[in-house]
Amino acid sequence: MKDTNKHKGLRNQLVSIIKNKGIEDENVLKAIANVPRHLFMDSGFVDFAYKDKAFPIAAEQTISQPYTVAYQTELLEVKNGDKILEIGTGSGYQTAVLIEMGAKVYTIERQKELFKKTNLFLPKLGYNPKRMIFGDGYKGLPEEAPFEGIIVTAGAPFVPKPLLAQLKVGGRLVIPIGEDIQVMTLFKRTGVKKFEKHELGNFKFVPMLKKKN
Ligand code: SAH
């Protein structure tokens, strides 16, 4: 499967939609315009790739809605060269958006099947994360810390302490917190022991689970 002008046109329409919903960061919009989302979807859903909707991927997981990806990415305030940790690689779409923005991405996935699939797939499209890890996102990635940004793409029942500890001073953690519905939460590390917490809109994610399988 490949990328065509038709797909590019559909992506530009998608960018208009998420712009109308309030996304302003030009670099985020540019990344959404560039990443061929249809290639990240299972064949049955390809026709819907440029709708602003979430869809199933393997292992009962979902590729997040483009607006949600854009919203979380905007909150991260990604700058070229930033070291970013992503929890929940899934299809690799969010990973690709971050790489488009010049981030050095470390990404963790707990589902073996998805990990294997995305590990092979992303480099084929020319997206090379610094590391893809099969592991438990609750622990973060202490050996690569600190990070300028950490993004959690599954619904967390609480904020895992190691993620806060692995932020650089000045860094940002974007995490949806809650069981059934999640509140998008932004933590800014303003000092070694100081964090600012901002609670933003409600979202619905697949749950962040313990243990690998
Ligand atoms: N960023 C992904 C979204 C995938 S959905 C994308 O753009 O497609 C959330 C993902 O988080 C799922 O793949 C799920 O398996 C993974 N996940 C859930 N709990 C996790 C944990 N504790 N550690 C790492 N990944 C986890």
Residues whose N, C-alpha, C, O or C-beta is under 5 A from the ligand:
A	BS01	SAH	Q61 T62 I63 S64 I87 G88 T89 G90 S91 G92 Y93 Q94 I108 E109 R110 Q111 G135 D136 G137 Y138 T153 A154 P207 M208 L209 K210
